[in-house]
Amino acid sequence: MTTDAEIRDILTRVKTIAVVGWSPKPDRPSHGVAAFLKRQGYRVIPVNPGQAGQEALGETVVATLAEAGPVDMVDVFRRSEEAGAVADEAVRLGAKVVWMQLGVVDEAAAERARAAGVQVVMNRCPAIEIPRLGL
């Protein structure tokens, strides 16, 4: 379980966040959370192969995490069974944090990431944690 102190540290340290599973639809959680993070001052890179090349949040939407360039944190808006591959790629690409959204849990992927020195948050949402922690 990730402590409040760890979450506070993560959210005050990271600057660039890739949102994997970002949706252009305003009613989707990934859209709202990405926009919230952008308003909080983070650089947010939307990752969605079906939307690649379009503009969103002041960035060009990319098809893959690798195309996002170096990022501090990967925010995973994918089903739990797809989260492991995203987490493994995030580790391979040098992300410092893998953040799995509400309802997204993959203990095996979390263990692999932690073993590689990457911080992991699961089943939480930064758009909830930031106001809760007063950041």
Secondary structure, DSSP 8 states (H G I E B T S, - for coil): ---HHHHHHHHHH--EEEEET--S-TTSHHHHHHHHHHHTT-EEEEE-GGGTT-EETTEE-BSSGGGG-S-SEEEE-S-HHHHHHHHHHHHHTT-SEEEE-TT---HHHHHHHHHTT-EEE-S--HHHHHHHTT-
